[in-house]
Amino acid sequence: MGVLTADMRRVLDEQQLGFVATVCPDGTPNLSPKGTTAAWDDDHVVFADICSPRTVANLRQNPAVEINVVDVLARKGYRFKGLARILSDGPEFDAALDFYRRRGSTSEKQNIVLVKVEHAEPLISPAYDGGQSEGEISARWRSYWTELWDRRG
């Protein structure tokens, strides 16, 4: 049994948008959204380098990474910490490209980043501290987003 639970895999597969934190050479953080975040297997999270030169450069210098994926309605998700490996060619890279093709992705990928998850834990909004249920919180945020999208036309 791997690090990623069935619920972690579900959230990754449903949300797809992960916020990837890396460390710049000067020690400052770099946070970058990745719309290709997915569960690769029970121990790895993957994302594609479509246009991520800073993220990839940082990972080449320091493979430590954290990825946060959150369901915007439920205000729950997970943080995944681990070490990244950059795939640029070869059989693993080809398998990853095929993985994304099967998911419907057509964008050009420079590299694929495979993260061996060493630690994973839940992210839960403080909104739950008041005793609200997930259904109540989701309904509130669904209403918020619907109104926002309706205003935008």
N, C-alpha and C positions, 0 to 999 in steps of 0.2 A: 504494500500500500504506500502511495506517494504522499507528498506534502499537500497537494491540492485536493481538497474535498470535492464532493459532487456539487455542493452549493457554490464553491469558489469557481469551479469550471462553468457552472450555469451563469454566474454573474459576468465572467469574462466573455463568454460566448454571446450573451445578450447585449452587453454594453459596448464592447469593442473599443471604446475610447479610454485609454489609460494615460495617466500623467506620469511621465518618466523623469525621475530625478537622478542626475549625475553630478560629478564633482569636476569643476574646471581646474586647469593646471595651477591657478592662483589660490585654489581652495574654496572659491565661492561656488554656490549651487547653480545648477542649470536645470530648469524645469521645462519639459516640452511635451505637449499633447501628442499622442499617437493613436490614430483612428484604426490601426491594424492590430491592436492588442488582442491576444487570444491565448487560450490554453493549448499548449503543444502536446503535452502528455501529463501524467500525474505528478511530474516533478519540474516541469518547465513552462514558462510563459514566453511567448514570442511576439515580436513586433517587427515591422518592415521599416527599413530606411528608404523612404521615398524622397525626402529632402531634409535630411537630418545631419548635416556635416558636423555641427558642434557636438551633438549627442554622441555620434560615432567617434569623433576625435577624443572626447573625454573618456569614453569607454576603452579606447586603445591605450590610454595612459593609466586608467584606473577602472577596472571592470566592476567595481561596486555600484549597485543600482538599486533604487526602490521604485516600484510601480504602484500607483494607487488607482483603483477602479471603483467607481461609485454609481449606484443606481440613483439617478437624480430625483426620481419620485419617492422611492422608499427611504432615501437618505441613509442607505447602508451600502457597504461594500467591503473591500479588502485591501490591505497593503501587502505587497510581496517584496521581500528583500533577498538579494542574492548576487551572484556573479554572472556577468554577461560574457558571451562568446560571439564574435562577429563572424558570420558566414558570408563569404564573397564569391565562392565558386565551389565546384565539386558536388558529390552526391547529396550531401546534407542540404546544401544551398538549393539544388534542383528539387529536392523533396519539399522544401519550404515554399519554393515558387509554385509547385503543384498544389500544395495545401491552400495557398491564397487563391489560385485560379479556381479551385473547387468551391471556394467561398464567394466567388463572383468578382474578385478584385482584378482589375485590368491595368492598374497603374504600374509604371516602371519602378522596379526596386533595385537600388544600388547594392544594398546589403540586407541581410536578415540578422536580427539580434535574437539570440537564444539565451534566455536567463534561467540558470539553475536556481530554483527557489530554495533558499536555505531557511527562511523563516516567513511565515504568513500569519496574519492576524486580522480580525474584523475591524472595520471602521464603522462606527455608529454615531449618528448625529446626537448632540445633546437634546434635540427636540424630544427624544424618547424619555429623557429624565423626568418629564412632567406627567408620565403615565399614559401618553397617547399610544394607540395601537399603530401598527404598520399601515393598516387600512386607512386610519384617520390622517396620518401624515401623508400617505400617498395621495389621498383625495385632495388634501390642501394644495400640494404641489402640482397635481394634475390641473386643478382649477387655475392656479397661477400661470402655468405654461400655456394653457388653452387661451386664457385672456390675453396674454402677451402676444401669442401667435395671431389671434384674431385682430388685435390692434394693428399688427404689421401688415395684415392683408395677405 
